[in-house]
């Protein structure tokens, strides 16, 4: 299964590549149209990995696991919201807890990466429009989430839209394993067949009202009841086949 990354070279220039073991093979962009190697190879060690796509839209599905609902009714219509592009952070970046936010939780998620323009898709067309999957952390300020009329600051603060480190293709949409750890301790675990609205249905629902473009991402929801974060914590979100998204928390 090919695994795609975006990266920053030591000289500050940026590129995209295929990750094979500990080597990045540089490729031309946009890589969802074709995979064409440039001939450049870089050792992964010492290379900064960037968020693996530059989305125009970041859509999120809330309350999409029974384990997260904790007995509450399934929302109908489903809970969908946006994260602003300014919230984006990647692998290795610091997640910053805003002053006055109160409790802030990690939310490990499987993230869909769109590979072709899609609008008003059927389930089958929605699945065909997916390029691959990455890891996501939908960082959430719970007190703001409960108090505000919308989730704009609870979910959209700087560094609250974490995703990466890579995009894996060829994963089976209903058999993707998700694990979140905080300071090495298990915080969340689920398989994508536990999603209330599954991955093809998510793309169908979103594309029914908005055009999704290549590179756009959709957070699919978080399982369980994650714990609150504090400065110094290390959060790891692992999607089997993708890798581990690791971030340190600061106040």
DODRENLUM-799590 format. One line per 3 residues: number of its first residue (from 1); their letters; for each residue x negated, y negated, z of C-alpha. Coordinates in steps of 0.2 Angstrom, whole numbers, plus 5000, padded with zeros to 4 digits. Example, Ala and Ser with C-alpha at 12.3 -4.5 7.8 and 13.67 -1.06 7.14 Angstrom:
2
1	as	4938/5022/5039 | 4932/5005/5036 .
END
This chain:
251
1	xxx	5000/5000/5000 | 4992/4984/4995 | 4990/4971/5009 .
4	xxx	4988/4952/5004 | 4981/4938/5014 | 4977/4920/5012 .
7	xxx	4961/4913/5020 | 4949/4899/5023 | 4931/4900/5018 .
10	xxx	4917/4893/5029 | 4916/4878/5017 | 4934/4874/5020 .
13	xxx	4941/4880/5003 | 4956/4891/5003 | 4961/4907/4993 .
16	xxx	4971/4923/4993 | 4965/4940/4992 | 4968/4959/4994 .
19	xxx	4962/4965/5011 | 4954/4982/5009 | 4946/4988/5026 .
22	xxx	4934/4974/5032 | 4933/4966/5014 | 4944/4953/5006 .
25	xxx	4944/4954/4987 | 4949/4937/4981 | 4964/4936/4969 .
28	xxx	4972/4923/4958 | 4988/4914/4965 | 5003/4916/4965 .
31	xxx	5000/4934/4969 | 5018/4939/4969 | 5018/4937/4950 .
34	xxx	5002/4947/4947 | 4987/4954/4956 | 4972/4949/4947 .
37	xxx	4955/4950/4955 | 4942/4936/4953 | 4927/4946/4957 .
40	xxx	4923/4937/4973 | 4922/4947/4989 | 4921/4941/5007 .
43	xxx	4918/4950/5023 | 4933/4948/5034 | 4922/4945/5049 .
46	xxx	4920/4926/5051 | 4934/4922/5039 | 4949/4912/5046 .
49	xxx	4966/4920/5040 | 4979/4908/5036 | 4998/4911/5036 .
52	xxx	4999/4923/5021 | 5012/4912/5011 | 5017/4894/5010 .
55	xxx	5036/4895/5011 | 5048/4881/5005 | 5061/4888/5017 .
58	xxx	5060/4897/5033 | 5076/4906/5038 | 5079/4915/5054 .
61	xxx	5092/4928/5060 | 5097/4927/5078 | 5105/4940/5089 .
64	xxx	5102/4954/5077 | 5098/4969/5089 | 5110/4977/5101 .
67	xxx	5096/4977/5114 | 5094/4958/5113 | 5113/4955/5114 .
70	xxx	5113/4964/5130 | 5132/4968/5130 | 5137/4952/5121 .
73	xxx	5148/4954/5106 | 5140/4954/5088 | 5141/4937/5081 .
76	xxx	5153/4935/5066 | 5148/4926/5056 | 5130/4930/5059 .
79	xxx	5118/4918/5068 | 5107/4910/5055 | 5096/4895/5057 .
82	xxx	5080/4886/5050 | 5063/4883/5057 | 5055/4867/5050 .
85	xxx	5039/4869/5040 | 5030/4859/5053 | 5032/4873/5066 .
88	xxx	5021/4885/5056 | 5006/4893/5064 | 4996/4908/5059 .
91	xxx	4985/4922/5066 | 4973/4915/5079 | 4981/4898/5081 .
94	xxx	4986/4892/5098 | 5004/4892/5103 | 5007/4876/5113 .
97	xxx	5020/4875/5126 | 5029/4858/5125 | 5030/4847/5141 .
100	xxx	5047/4849/5149 | 5052/4864/5139 | 5054/4876/5154 .
103	xxx	5054/4894/5150 | 5047/4899/5133 | 5048/4917/5126 .
106	xxx	5039/4926/5113 | 5050/4934/5100 | 5041/4947/5090 .
109	xxx	5050/4950/5073 | 5048/4958/5056 | 5047/4945/5043 .
112	xxx	5053/4947/5025 | 5043/4938/5011 | 5053/4934/4995 .
115	xxx	5044/4938/4979 | 5056/4931/4966 | 5069/4918/4965 .
118	xxx	5086/4925/4970 | 5103/4918/4972 | 5120/4927/4976 .
121	xxx	5111/4944/4977 | 5119/4960/4979 | 5111/4971/4992 .
124	xxx	5101/4980/4978 | 5096/4964/4971 | 5091/4957/4988 .
127	xxx	5080/4972/4991 | 5072/4971/4974 | 5068/4952/4977 .
130	xxx	5057/4956/4993 | 5038/4956/4989 | 5033/4963/5006 .
133	xxx	5034/4960/5025 | 5023/4952/5038 | 5023/4949/5057 .
136	xxx	5032/4935/5065 | 5034/4927/5082 | 5049/4916/5084 .
139	xxx	5044/4907/5099 | 5059/4900/5109 | 5061/4888/5123 .
142	xxx	5076/4895/5132 | 5082/4880/5142 | 5082/4869/5127 .
145	xxx	5091/4883/5117 | 5105/4884/5130 | 5106/4865/5133 .
148	xxx	5105/4858/5115 | 5119/4858/5102 | 5107/4865/5089 .
151	xxx	5091/4875/5091 | 5080/4862/5082 | 5068/4859/5096 .
154	xxx	5070/4876/5105 | 5065/4885/5089 | 5056/4872/5079 .
157	xxx	5043/4864/5090 | 5025/4863/5083 | 5017/4881/5083 .
160	xxx	5034/4890/5086 | 5034/4897/5069 | 5020/4910/5069 .
163	xxx	5018/4923/5056 | 5004/4933/5048 | 4991/4939/5047 .
166	xxx	4995/4948/5031 | 5009/4954/5019 | 5011/4972/5017 .
169	xxx	5020/4979/5001 | 5028/4996/4999 | 5036/4998/5016 .
172	xxx	5052/5007/5018 | 5064/4993/5024 | 5074/5004/5037 .
175	xxx	5058/5012/5045 | 5047/4998/5049 | 5040/4998/5067 .
178	xxx	5039/4982/5077 | 5029/4981/5094 | 5025/4965/5104 .
181	xxx	5012/4965/5118 | 5009/4951/5131 | 4991/4952/5139 .
184	xxx	4991/4970/5133 | 5007/4975/5141 | 5022/4981/5130 .
187	xxx	5035/4968/5129 | 5046/4974/5114 | 5048/4989/5103 .
190	xxx	5060/4993/5089 | 5062/5001/5072 | 5070/4991/5058 .
193	xxx	5085/5004/5057 | 5091/4996/5074 | 5094/4980/5065 .
196	xxx	5113/4975/5066 | 5112/4967/5049 | 5099/4977/5039 .
199	xxx	5086/4969/5028 | 5095/4971/5011 | 5111/4963/5020 .
202	xxx	5100/4949/5027 | 5094/4944/5010 | 5112/4946/5003 .
205	xxx	5119/4934/5016 | 5106/4921/5015 | 5106/4921/4996 .
208	xxx	5125/4919/4995 | 5123/4901/5001 | 5105/4896/4996 .
211	xxx	5092/4899/4983 | 5077/4909/4989 | 5061/4905/4981 .
214	xxx	5045/4916/4980 | 5035/4914/4996 | 5050/4910/5006 .
217	xxx	5051/4920/5023 | 5066/4926/5033 | 5063/4931/5052 .
220	xxx	5075/4946/5054 | 5078/4945/5073 | 5070/4951/5089 .
223	xxx	5074/4966/5100 | 5075/4967/5119 | 5072/4954/5132 .
226	xxx	5055/4947/5131 | 5046/4938/5146 | 5042/4920/5148 .
229	xxx	5025/4914/5143 | 5012/4904/5153 | 4995/4896/5147 .
232	xxx	4982/4908/5144 | 4993/4922/5139 | 4989/4932/5123 .
235	xxx	5003/4938/5112 | 5001/4952/5100 | 5015/4956/5087 .
238	xxx	5012/4972/5077 | 5021/4978/5062 | 5015/4995/5057 .
241	xxx	5007/4994/5040 | 5004/4975/5041 | 4992/4973/5056 .
244	xxx	4992/4963/5072 | 4997/4944/5074 | 4987/4938/5089 .
247	xxx	4989/4921/5097 | 4984/4913/5113 | 4996/4902/5123 .
250	xx	4991/4884/5130 | 5001/4872/5140 .
END
